[in-house]
Amino acid sequence: MDDKANISFEAALARLEEIVRALESGTAPLDESLAMFEEGVKLVKICTERLDAAEQKIKILVKNKDGSYEEQPFEPAE
């Protein structure tokens, strides 16, 4: 899993869940735990980037007063 740039969101999330379970179990040696933690940080970054990119693609349809529809960018509530 050296080339994480091409990993899908679903695969990154699944691997991240595996890492969390392994770290929560507390059975891995310290060196291995640190390596998994570092991998997890990279996977979180990938997932966040993919979610941000998907959010940028989302459009909403707004009905105008004349009955026509117009696309507008999605702006999430903060």
LUMLOFI-851118 format. One record per residue: residue in three letters; y, x, z of N, C-alpha, C, O in turn. Coordinates in steps of 0.02 Angstrom, whole numbers, padded with zeros to 5 digits. Each point is the difference from the previous one (the first is absolute). Example, Ala and Ser with C-alpha at 12.3 -4.5 7.8 and 13.67 -1.06 7.14 Angstrom:
<sites>
+-----+--------+--------+--------+--------+--------+--------+--------+--------+--------+--------+--------+--------+
:   r :    n_y :    n_x :    n_z :   ca_y :   ca_x :   ca_z :    c_y :    c_x :    c_z :    o_y :    o_x :    o_z :
+-----+--------+--------+--------+--------+--------+--------+--------+--------+--------+--------+--------+--------+
: ala : -00284 :  00660 :  00390 :  00059 : -00045 :  00000 :  00060 :  00045 :  00000 : -00001 :  00052 :  00033 :
: ser :  00054 : -00070 : -00069 :  00059 :  00042 :  00003 :  00055 : -00039 :  00037 :  00055 :  00025 :  00008 :
+-----+--------+--------+--------+--------+--------+--------+--------+--------+--------+--------+--------+--------+
</sites>
This chain:
<sites>
+-----+--------+--------+--------+--------+--------+--------+--------+--------+--------+--------+--------+--------+
:   r :    n_y :    n_x :    n_z :   ca_y :   ca_x :   ca_z :    c_y :    c_x :    c_z :    o_y :    o_x :    o_z :
+-----+--------+--------+--------+--------+--------+--------+--------+--------+--------+--------+--------+--------+
: met : -00059 :  00041 :  00000 :  00059 : -00041 :  00000 :  00062 :  00044 :  00000 :  00049 : -00016 :  00034 :
: asp : -00049 :  00070 : -00072 :  00055 :  00046 : -00002 :  00059 : -00028 : -00040 :  00058 :  00014 :  00017 :
: asp : -00072 : -00053 : -00069 :  00053 : -00027 : -00042 :  00017 : -00071 :  00022 : -00024 : -00048 : -00029 :
: lys :  00065 :  00042 :  00080 :  00016 : -00065 :  00027 :  00053 : -00037 : -00041 :  00009 : -00060 :  00009 :
: ala :  00025 :  00094 : -00055 :  00052 : -00032 : -00039 : -00029 : -00055 : -00044 :  00036 : -00048 : -00016 :
: asn : -00099 :  00053 : -00004 : -00030 : -00049 : -00045 : -00042 : -00052 :  00037 : -00032 : -00042 : -00032 :
: ile :  00031 :  00044 :  00097 : -00041 : -00046 :  00039 :  00033 : -00070 : -00001 :  00061 : -00005 :  00003 :
: ser : -00101 : -00046 : -00007 :  00027 : -00068 :  00000 :  00021 : -00019 :  00071 : -00021 :  00031 :  00049 :
: phe :  00064 : -00081 : -00044 :  00023 : -00023 :  00065 : -00060 : -00022 :  00042 : -00004 :  00017 :  00059 :
: glu : -00042 : -00054 : -00090 : -00058 : -00025 :  00037 : -00044 :  00056 :  00026 : -00024 : -00003 :  00057 :
: ala :  00014 :  00055 : -00099 : -00041 :  00057 :  00022 :  00035 :  00039 :  00055 : -00033 :  00022 :  00047 :
: ala :  00098 : -00014 : -00053 :  00038 :  00036 :  00052 : -00003 : -00038 :  00066 : -00008 :  00030 :  00053 :
: leu :  00015 : -00095 : -00056 : -00003 : -00041 :  00060 : -00069 :  00002 :  00032 : -00006 :  00004 :  00061 :
: ala : -00046 : -00008 : -00103 : -00068 :  00003 :  00027 : -00014 :  00067 :  00033 : -00030 :  00002 :  00054 :
: arg :  00052 :  00052 : -00085 : -00010 :  00066 :  00030 :  00040 :  00006 :  00065 : -00023 :  00030 :  00049 :
: leu :  00083 : -00057 : -00048 :  00041 :  00002 :  00060 : -00034 : -00038 :  00057 :  00002 :  00022 :  00057 :
: glu : -00033 : -00079 : -00073 : -00037 : -00037 :  00051 : -00059 :  00040 :  00027 : -00015 : -00002 :  00060 :
: glu : -00019 :  00038 : -00104 : -00055 :  00044 :  00021 :  00025 :  00054 :  00049 : -00031 :  00013 :  00051 :
: ile :  00087 :  00016 : -00069 :  00029 :  00053 :  00042 :  00019 : -00028 :  00068 : -00013 :  00032 :  00052 :
: val :  00043 : -00090 : -00050 :  00020 : -00030 :  00063 : -00061 : -00013 :  00044 :  00000 :  00015 :  00060 :
: arg : -00053 : -00042 : -00090 : -00061 : -00013 :  00039 : -00029 :  00065 :  00027 : -00021 :  00003 :  00058 :
: ala :  00020 :  00050 : -00099 : -00027 :  00064 :  00021 :  00042 :  00030 :  00056 : -00027 :  00027 :  00049 :
: leu :  00092 : -00031 : -00055 :  00044 :  00028 :  00052 : -00005 : -00041 :  00064 :  00002 :  00028 :  00055 :
: glu : -00008 : -00093 : -00061 : -00007 : -00043 :  00060 : -00065 :  00013 :  00037 : -00003 : -00008 :  00061 :
: ser : -00048 :  00028 : -00098 : -00064 :  00012 :  00033 :  00003 :  00062 :  00045 : -00036 :  00004 :  00049 :
: gly :  00080 :  00043 : -00066 :  00009 :  00059 :  00041 : -00058 :  00049 : -00001 : -00004 :  00043 :  00044 :
: thr : -00040 : -00048 : -00093 : -00059 :  00044 : -00002 :  00009 :  00062 : -00043 : -00039 :  00047 :  00004 :
: ala :  00091 : -00046 : -00045 :  00011 :  00056 : -00045 :  00031 :  00059 :  00038 :  00039 : -00010 :  00046 :
: pro : -00057 :  00071 : -00065 :  00032 :  00058 :  00030 :  00075 :  00001 : -00015 :  00023 : -00033 : -00046 :
: leu :  00015 :  00070 :  00085 :  00072 :  00002 : -00007 :  00023 :  00019 : -00070 :  00044 : -00033 : -00028 :
: asp : -00073 :  00085 :  00000 :  00021 :  00022 : -00067 : -00011 : -00055 : -00052 :  00043 : -00012 : -00043 :
: glu : -00100 : -00020 :  00048 : -00015 : -00055 : -00047 :  00047 : -00059 :  00011 :  00023 : -00031 : -00047 :
: ser : -00009 :  00016 :  00110 :  00046 : -00054 :  00016 :  00070 :  00013 : -00029 :  00032 : -00044 : -00027 :
: leu : -00009 :  00106 :  00034 :  00065 :  00018 : -00027 :  00001 : -00006 : -00076 :  00049 : -00024 : -00029 :
: ala : -00102 :  00046 : -00004 : -00004 : -00005 : -00073 :  00000 : -00074 : -00021 :  00033 : -00018 : -00049 :
: met : -00070 : -00024 :  00085 : -00001 : -00071 : -00017 :  00069 : -00031 :  00012 :  00022 : -00041 : -00040 :
: phe :  00011 :  00061 :  00094 :  00067 : -00026 :  00014 :  00048 :  00018 : -00057 :  00038 : -00043 : -00023 :
: glu : -00040 :  00106 :  00001 :  00043 :  00021 : -00055 : -00015 : -00038 : -00064 :  00046 : -00019 : -00037 :
: glu : -00110 :  00007 :  00023 : -00019 : -00039 : -00058 :  00027 : -00072 :  00007 :  00024 : -00029 : -00048 :
: gly : -00030 :  00003 :  00108 :  00024 : -00068 :  00013 :  00075 : -00006 : -00011 :  00023 : -00051 : -00028 :
: val :  00015 :  00100 :  00048 :  00073 : -00001 : -00011 :  00015 : -00002 : -00075 :  00044 : -00037 : -00021 :
: lys : -00080 :  00077 : -00018 :  00009 :  00000 : -00072 : -00017 : -00068 : -00030 :  00034 : -00025 : -00045 :
: leu : -00088 : -00004 :  00070 : -00021 : -00066 : -00026 :  00050 : -00054 :  00017 :  00012 : -00045 : -00040 :
: val :  00016 :  00048 :  00100 :  00051 : -00049 :  00019 :  00060 :  00006 : -00047 :  00028 : -00051 : -00021 :
: lys : -00008 :  00112 :  00005 :  00055 :  00010 : -00047 : -00015 : -00030 : -00068 :  00042 : -00033 : -00030 :
: ile : -00103 :  00045 :  00006 : -00021 : -00028 : -00065 :  00002 : -00076 :  00002 :  00027 : -00032 : -00046 :
: cys : -00055 :  00003 :  00098 : -00001 : -00074 :  00006 :  00071 : -00028 :  00002 :  00015 : -00050 : -00032 :
: thr :  00029 :  00082 :  00070 :  00069 : -00022 :  00006 :  00035 :  00004 : -00068 :  00037 : -00046 : -00019 :
: glu : -00047 :  00100 : -00017 :  00030 :  00007 : -00066 : -00025 : -00053 : -00048 :  00039 : -00029 : -00038 :
: arg : -00104 :  00015 :  00040 : -00028 : -00051 : -00045 :  00027 : -00070 :  00018 :  00016 : -00039 : -00045 :
: leu : -00010 :  00024 :  00109 :  00027 : -00064 :  00021 :  00073 : -00007 : -00020 :  00022 : -00053 : -00022 :
: asp :  00016 :  00106 :  00031 :  00071 : -00001 : -00020 :  00007 : -00011 : -00074 :  00043 : -00038 : -00023 :
: ala : -00085 :  00071 : -00017 :  00002 : -00008 : -00073 : -00018 : -00072 : -00019 :  00031 : -00028 : -00045 :
: ala : -00081 :  00000 :  00078 : -00019 : -00069 : -00016 :  00056 : -00048 :  00019 :  00013 : -00048 : -00037 :
: glu :  00019 :  00060 :  00093 :  00055 : -00043 :  00021 :  00057 :  00001 : -00051 :  00032 : -00051 : -00011 :
: gln : -00020 :  00108 : -00019 :  00052 :  00006 : -00050 : -00015 : -00041 : -00062 :  00046 : -00020 : -00036 :
: lys : -00109 :  00006 :  00023 : -00020 : -00037 : -00060 :  00002 : -00075 :  00011 : -00001 : -00038 : -00049 :
: ile :  00004 :  00016 :  00110 : -00002 : -00071 :  00015 :  00066 : -00032 : -00019 :  00054 :  00024 :  00019 :
: lys : -00058 : -00078 : -00055 :  00060 : -00039 : -00019 : -00009 : -00071 :  00026 : -00056 : -00024 :  00010 :
: ile :  00111 : -00009 :  00002 : -00003 : -00070 :  00019 :  00034 : -00042 : -00054 :  00046 :  00023 : -00034 :
: leu : -00070 : -00083 :  00026 :  00031 : -00046 : -00047 :  00047 : -00046 :  00039 : -00019 : -00030 :  00050 :
: val :  00081 :  00026 : -00074 :  00050 : -00041 :  00032 :  00019 : -00055 : -00050 :  00015 :  00013 : -00058 :
: lys : -00015 : -00074 :  00083 :  00019 : -00056 : -00043 :  00076 : -00008 :  00002 :  00030 : -00008 :  00053 :
: asn :  00000 :  00010 : -00113 :  00072 : -00008 : -00006 :  00019 : -00074 :  00003 : -00043 : -00043 : -00005 :
: lys :  00107 :  00030 :  00013 :  00025 : -00069 :  00004 : -00015 : -00039 : -00063 : -00008 : -00061 :  00002 :
: asp :  00005 :  00096 : -00059 : -00013 : -00036 : -00063 : -00074 : -00011 : -00013 : -00019 : -00027 : -00052 :
: gly : -00024 :  00047 :  00100 : -00072 : -00011 : -00006 : -00038 :  00058 : -00030 : -00061 :  00001 :  00001 :
: ser :  00097 :  00049 : -00028 : -00034 :  00059 : -00027 : -00019 :  00047 :  00057 :  00023 : -00007 :  00057 :
: tyr : -00067 :  00054 : -00073 : -00023 :  00048 :  00051 :  00025 :  00069 : -00018 :  00008 :  00017 : -00058 :
: glu :  00003 :  00023 :  00109 :  00024 :  00067 : -00008 : -00039 :  00047 :  00046 : -00013 : -00017 :  00058 :
: glu : -00006 :  00075 : -00084 : -00034 :  00049 :  00042 :  00051 :  00041 :  00038 :  00051 :  00020 : -00027 :
: gln : -00066 : -00008 :  00090 :  00042 :  00042 :  00041 : -00045 :  00047 :  00040 : -00058 : -00017 :  00014 :
: pro :  00083 :  00076 :  00003 : -00041 :  00046 :  00040 : -00015 : -00030 :  00069 :  00041 : -00035 :  00029 :
: phe : -00100 :  00051 : -00005 : -00020 : -00021 :  00067 :  00035 :  00044 :  00051 : -00002 :  00061 : -00004 :
: glu :  00033 : -00092 :  00053 :  00032 :  00037 :  00054 : -00030 : -00024 :  00065 :  00017 : -00055 :  00024 :
: pro : -00061 :  00095 :  00006 : -00033 : -00021 :  00061 :  00049 : -00008 :  00058 :  00050 :  00036 :  00004 :
: ala : -00064 : -00082 :  00040 :  00041 : -00009 :  00059 : -00012 :  00058 :  00048 : -00057 :  00022 :  00008 :
: glu :  00109 :  00002 :  00022 : -00007 :  00057 :  00045 :  00000 : -00021 :  00072 : -00005 :  00042 :  00044 :
+-----+--------+--------+--------+--------+--------+--------+--------+--------+--------+--------+--------+--------+
</sites>
